[in-house]
Amino acid sequence: MSEDDNYAPNCQVTPERIVASLLVVVWVVVAFRIGALPLALRAVIVFLFPLLFVWIPELMARIAGVADKKSLSPDVAVLPQVIRWIGWFVIVGVPVSWWIMARAATVTK
């Protein structure tokens, strides 16, 4: 791979990335068990970008800062750590909120 600045740095497999990937796999399997293939595909789509936010936050931060430009030099500094936390919030927060709402719906019946 080129040493150009437009390429993401080498992504090392860290425990944080493994846990995020395993959580997404668990959510997709649960979605498949609940709603078969259509729901599982929706879950893959919902969790793909948050997983990218955890895996390559530096590149996602650069993309977030250049939404209106044609180059990859950001005009707005977005911290990769903020991008990573947004990814974790969606990976953990969305399924937990779904579980809370489903539980509340079953209690009120």
Phi and psi in degrees as GROMACS dihedral restraints (atoms count N, CA, C in turn):
[ dihedral_restraints ]
;  ai    aj    ak    al  type     phi  dphi    fc
    3     4     5     6     1   -70.6    20    10
    4     5     6     7     1   155.5    20    10
    6     7     8     9     1   -90.8    20    10
    7     8     9    10     1    15.2    20    10
    9    10    11    12     1   -65.5    20    10
   10    11    12    13     1   152.5    20    10
   12    13    14    15     1   -68.3    20    10
   13    14    15    16     1   -15.7    20    10
   15    16    17    18     1   -79.4    20    10
   16    17    18    19     1    -5.6    20    10
   18    19    20    21     1   -99.1    20    10
   19    20    21    22     1   142.8    20    10
   21    22    23    24     1   -68.2    20    10
   22    23    24    25     1   147.8    20    10
   24    25    26    27     1   -66.1    20    10
   25    26    27    28     1   161.9    20    10
   27    28    29    30     1   -59.9    20    10
   28    29    30    31     1   122.3    20    10
   30    31    32    33     1   -84.8    20    10
   31    32    33    34     1   110.8    20    10
   33    34    35    36     1   -86.2    20    10
   34    35    36    37     1   145.4    20    10
   36    37    38    39     1   -79.4    20    10
   37    38    39    40     1   116.5    20    10
   39    40    41    42     1  -115.2    20    10
   40    41    42    43     1   162.6    20    10
   42    43    44    45     1   -56.8    20    10
   43    44    45    46     1   -36.8    20    10
   45    46    47    48     1   -61.5    20    10
   46    47    48    49     1   -43.1    20    10
   48    49    50    51     1   -70.0    20    10
   49    50    51    52     1   -36.4    20    10
   51    52    53    54     1   -65.3    20    10
   52    53    54    55     1   -44.9    20    10
   54    55    56    57     1   -63.5    20    10
   55    56    57    58     1   -43.2    20    10
   57    58    59    60     1   -61.8    20    10
   58    59    60    61     1   -43.4    20    10
   60    61    62    63     1   -65.2    20    10
   61    62    63    64     1   -41.9    20    10
   63    64    65    66     1   -64.8    20    10
   64    65    66    67     1   -39.3    20    10
   66    67    68    69     1   -62.2    20    10
   67    68    69    70     1   -42.9    20    10
   69    70    71    72     1   -64.5    20    10
   70    71    72    73     1   -40.5    20    10
   72    73    74    75     1   -62.2    20    10
   73    74    75    76     1   -42.1    20    10
   75    76    77    78     1   -62.1    20    10
   76    77    78    79     1   -45.0    20    10
   78    79    80    81     1   -64.0    20    10
   79    80    81    82     1   -37.9    20    10
   81    82    83    84     1   -68.5    20    10
   82    83    84    85     1   -40.8    20    10
   84    85    86    87     1   -64.4    20    10
   85    86    87    88     1   -42.5    20    10
   87    88    89    90     1   -62.5    20    10
   88    89    90    91     1   -42.5    20    10
   90    91    92    93     1   -62.6    20    10
   91    92    93    94     1   -38.1    20    10
   93    94    95    96     1   -65.8    20    10
   94    95    96    97     1   -40.8    20    10
   96    97    98    99     1   -67.2    20    10
   97    98    99   100     1   -34.0    20    10
   99   100   101   102     1   -79.7    20    10
  100   101   102   103     1   -48.1    20    10
  102   103   104   105     1  -127.8    20    10
  103   104   105   106     1    18.2    20    10
  105   106   107   108     1    63.2    20    10
  106   107   108   109     1  -157.5    20    10
  108   109   110   111     1   -63.1    20    10
  109   110   111   112     1   -41.9    20    10
  111   112   113   114     1   -59.5    20    10
  112   113   114   115     1   -43.2    20    10
  114   115   116   117     1   -69.9    20    10
  115   116   117   118     1   -36.5    20    10
  117   118   119   120     1   -64.4    20    10
  118   119   120   121     1   -39.8    20    10
  120   121   122   123     1   -65.7    20    10
  121   122   123   124     1   -39.6    20    10
  123   124   125   126     1   -63.0    20    10
  124   125   126   127     1   -39.3    20    10
  126   127   128   129     1   -64.6    20    10
  127   128   129   130     1   -39.5    20    10
  129   130   131   132     1   -60.9    20    10
  130   131   132   133     1   -44.1    20    10
  132   133   134   135     1   -65.1    20    10
  133   134   135   136     1   -42.5    20    10
  135   136   137   138     1   -64.1    20    10
  136   137   138   139     1   -40.0    20    10
  138   139   140   141     1   -96.7    20    10
  139   140   141   142     1     0.3    20    10
  141   142   143   144     1   -67.3    20    10
  142   143   144   145     1   -50.8    20    10
  144   145   146   147     1   -67.5    20    10
  145   146   147   148     1   -42.7    20    10
  147   148   149   150     1   -59.5    20    10
  148   149   150   151     1   -34.5    20    10
  150   151   152   153     1   -67.1    20    10
  151   152   153   154     1   -38.2    20    10
  153   154   155   156     1   -64.4    20    10
  154   155   156   157     1   -35.7    20    10
  156   157   158   159     1   -61.6    20    10
  157   158   159   160     1   -34.7    20    10
  159   160   161   162     1   -78.9    20    10
  160   161   162   163     1   -39.7    20    10
  162   163   164   165     1   -76.4    20    10
  163   164   165   166     1   -45.1    20    10
  165   166   167   168     1  -131.9    20    10
  166   167   168   169     1    66.3    20    10
  168   169   170   171     1   -66.8    20    10
  169   170   171   172     1   -28.5    20    10
  171   172   173   174     1   -63.5    20    10
  172   173   174   175     1   -45.9    20    10
  174   175   176   177     1   -68.5    20    10
  175   176   177   178     1   -41.2    20    10
  177   178   179   180     1   -63.7    20    10
  178   179   180   181     1   -35.2    20    10
  180   181   182   183     1   -67.2    20    10
  181   182   183   184     1   -38.6    20    10
  183   184   185   186     1   -66.3    20    10
  184   185   186   187     1   -40.8    20    10
  186   187   188   189     1   -66.5    20    10
  187   188   189   190     1   -39.4    20    10
  189   190   191   192     1   -63.9    20    10
  190   191   192   193     1   -31.4    20    10
  192   193   194   195     1   -83.5    20    10
  193   194   195   196     1    -8.5    20    10
  195   196   197   198     1  -123.6    20    10
  196   197   198   199     1    35.6    20    10
  198   199   200   201     1   -61.8    20    10
  199   200   201   202     1   -31.5    20    10
  201   202   203   204     1  -103.1    20    10
  202   203   204   205     1     1.2    20    10
  204   205   206   207     1  -112.8    20    10
  205   206   207   208     1   168.6    20    10
  207   208   209   210     1  -102.3    20    10
  208   209   210   211     1    -3.4    20    10
  210   211   212   213     1  -109.6    20    10
  211   212   213   214     1   170.7    20    10
  213   214   215   216     1   -99.6    20    10
  214   215   216   217     1    27.3    20    10
  216   217   218   219     1   -99.7    20    10
  217   218   219   220     1   109.6    20    10
  219   220   221   222     1   -68.3    20    10
  220   221   222   223     1   139.5    20    10
  222   223   224   225     1   -96.2    20    10
  223   224   225   226     1   -17.4    20    10
  225   226   227   228     1  -120.1    20    10
  226   227   228   229     1   122.9    20    10
  228   229   230   231     1   -77.4    20    10
  229   230   231   232     1   119.7    20    10
  231   232   233   234     1  -116.3    20    10
  232   233   234   235     1   124.0    20    10
  234   235   236   237     1   -73.1    20    10
  235   236   237   238     1   131.9    20    10
  237   238   239   240     1   -57.8    20    10
  238   239   240   241     1   -31.8    20    10
  240   241   242   243     1   -65.5    20    10
  241   242   243   244     1   -34.5    20    10
  243   244   245   246     1   -65.6    20    10
  244   245   246   247     1   -43.2    20    10
  246   247   248   249     1   -61.3    20    10
  247   248   249   250     1   -43.0    20    10
  249   250   251   252     1   -61.6    20    10
  250   251   252   253     1   -43.0    20    10
  252   253   254   255     1   -67.4    20    10
  253   254   255   256     1   -35.0    20    10
  255   256   257   258     1   -62.5    20    10
  256   257   258   259     1   -43.4    20    10
  258   259   260   261     1   -59.7    20    10
  259   260   261   262     1   -45.8    20    10
  261   262   263   264     1   -64.3    20    10
  262   263   264   265     1   -38.1    20    10
  264   265   266   267     1   -60.8    20    10
  265   266   267   268     1   -43.1    20    10
  267   268   269   270     1   -71.6    20    10
  268   269   270   271     1   -43.0    20    10
  270   271   272   273     1   -62.6    20    10
  271   272   273   274     1   -39.4    20    10
  273   274   275   276     1   -94.2    20    10
  274   275   276   277     1   -41.7    20    10
  276   277   278   279     1   -70.9    20    10
  277   278   279   280     1   -39.9    20    10
  279   280   281   282     1   -64.0    20    10
  280   281   282   283     1   -52.4    20    10
  282   283   284   285     1   -63.0    20    10
  283   284   285   286     1   -36.3    20    10
  285   286   287   288     1   -65.7    20    10
  286   287   288   289     1   -41.2    20    10
  288   289   290   291     1   -67.2    20    10
  289   290   291   292     1   -37.4    20    10
  291   292   293   294     1   -60.8    20    10
  292   293   294   295     1   -43.0    20    10
  294   295   296   297     1   -63.7    20    10
  295   296   297   298     1   -43.1    20    10
  297   298   299   300     1   -63.5    20    10
  298   299   300   301     1   -43.3    20    10
  300   301   302   303     1   -67.3    20    10
  301   302   303   304     1   -39.6    20    10
  303   304   305   306     1   -65.9    20    10
  304   305   306   307     1   -39.3    20    10
  306   307   308   309     1   -66.5    20    10
  307   308   309   310     1   -40.6    20    10
  309   310   311   312     1   -66.0    20    10
  310   311   312   313     1   -34.3    20    10
  312   313   314   315     1   -69.7    20    10
  313   314   315   316     1   -35.1    20    10
  315   316   317   318     1   -76.4    20    10
  316   317   318   319     1   -27.9    20    10
  318   319   320   321     1   -73.5    20    10
  319   320   321   322     1   -35.8    20    10
  321   322   323   324     1   -77.8    20    10
  322   323   324   325     1   -13.1    20    10
